[in-house]
Amino acid sequence: MLITNVQKPTWRFYAGWIVVNVISVLIAFAISFVIIFIIVKFVGDMIIVNGQTRITEDYLTTYIFFPMFGLLNGYLQVLLLRRCLPHMGWWWIAATFLGWTLGPLSALIISTNLYTVINTETTWFMLFIGLIIGGSIGLAQWLVLRQLVHHAGWWILANVLGLEITLLIFNGHFTGLLTPSLIPAIVTGVVLWLLLEKLPQT
């Protein structure tokens, strides 16, 4: 059943949304770096996966960073969202974790299986990967958000759009963590503002 007692947030809420999402990236990266560093010390700089030699750090990033980020990001988002959505439950953490785990993992599997068949470095393929990851995150979180606000389907589009814009601007080559993490946070922040304040609640 839809819960409609949404408290109107202030500008601090949306500023906090951006800060929370950016901080999540930085903390998750720091934790993942330590974990990967320890693993590399034991297994070495290179590992063999399915008969192919891969850089240990690059290969493990998808399996460690993204789940770590999803768990941390979901937790911090819940702490913030509960100020305006008192009924926001801890299922949001599970949804965010699953979205950020299954999305990148699916993208990795697809890229690995297709790189010998098609050019996986094209803009179109990169946008396809963004659709998979953004859609996975948005869909998982939507399952929770739809119980709390009307028009929650826009949340899926917001996550896809945030990632797609980031990929188009940076062409998949990120020189840092802060700048690319800002765009999805801003896009989802705008849609969150629409869901909580501007879109009709009927």
ChimeraX attribute file (.defattr): number of C-alpha atoms within 10 A of each C-alpha:
attribute: neighborCount
match mode: 1-to-1
recipient: residues
	/A:1	6
	/A:2	10
	/A:3	14
	/A:4	15
	/A:5	12
	/A:6	18
	/A:7	13
	/A:8	12
	/A:9	15
	/A:10	10
	/A:11	9
	/A:12	8
	/A:13	17
	/A:14	19
	/A:15	13
	/A:16	15
	/A:17	21
	/A:18	20
	/A:19	14
	/A:20	20
	/A:21	23
	/A:22	21
	/A:23	19
	/A:24	23
	/A:25	21
	/A:26	15
	/A:27	15
	/A:28	20
	/A:29	19
	/A:30	12
	/A:31	15
	/A:32	21
	/A:33	16
	/A:34	11
	/A:35	14
	/A:36	19
	/A:37	15
	/A:38	12
	/A:39	15
	/A:40	17
	/A:41	9
	/A:42	9
	/A:43	10
	/A:44	13
	/A:45	14
	/A:46	14
	/A:47	16
	/A:48	10
	/A:49	11
	/A:50	7
	/A:51	7
	/A:52	7
	/A:53	10
	/A:54	15
	/A:55	14
	/A:56	19
	/A:57	18
	/A:58	12
	/A:59	15
	/A:60	16
	/A:61	15
	/A:62	17
	/A:63	16
	/A:64	19
	/A:65	21
	/A:66	24
	/A:67	23
	/A:68	22
	/A:69	25
	/A:70	23
	/A:71	22
	/A:72	21
	/A:73	24
	/A:74	25
	/A:75	21
	/A:76	16
	/A:77	18
	/A:78	18
	/A:79	14
	/A:80	16
	/A:81	19
	/A:82	14
	/A:83	15
	/A:84	16
	/A:85	21
	/A:86	15
	/A:87	15
	/A:88	19
	/A:89	15
	/A:90	13
	/A:91	17
	/A:92	23
	/A:93	21
	/A:94	17
	/A:95	23
	/A:96	27
	/A:97	24
	/A:98	20
	/A:99	26
	/A:100	26
	/A:101	24
	/A:102	19
	/A:103	20
	/A:104	22
	/A:105	18
	/A:106	15
	/A:107	18
	/A:108	16
	/A:109	10
	/A:110	14
	/A:111	19
	/A:112	11
	/A:113	10
	/A:114	12
	/A:115	11
	/A:116	9
	/A:117	8
	/A:118	11
	/A:119	12
	/A:120	17
	/A:121	12
	/A:122	11
	/A:123	14
	/A:124	12
	/A:125	14
	/A:126	19
	/A:127	21
	/A:128	15
	/A:129	23
	/A:130	25
	/A:131	20
	/A:132	22
	/A:133	25
	/A:134	25
	/A:135	22
	/A:136	25
	/A:137	26
	/A:138	26
	/A:139	22
	/A:140	21
	/A:141	25
	/A:142	22
	/A:143	15
	/A:144	20
	/A:145	22
	/A:146	16
	/A:147	15
	/A:148	21
	/A:149	21
	/A:150	18
	/A:151	17
	/A:152	21
	/A:153	16
	/A:154	16
	/A:155	24
	/A:156	20
	/A:157	18
	/A:158	23
	/A:159	25
	/A:160	24
	/A:161	21
	/A:162	21
	/A:163	25
	/A:164	22
	/A:165	17
	/A:166	20
	/A:167	19
	/A:168	15
	/A:169	13
	/A:170	12
	/A:171	15
	/A:172	14
	/A:173	10
	/A:174	14
	/A:175	9
	/A:176	8
	/A:177	13
	/A:178	14
	/A:179	13
	/A:180	21
	/A:181	21
	/A:182	17
	/A:183	20
	/A:184	24
	/A:185	22
	/A:186	19
	/A:187	21
	/A:188	24
	/A:189	21
	/A:190	13
	/A:191	20
	/A:192	18
	/A:193	18
	/A:194	14
	/A:195	20
	/A:196	21
	/A:197	14
	/A:198	10
	/A:199	13
	/A:200	10
	/A:201	12
	/A:202	7
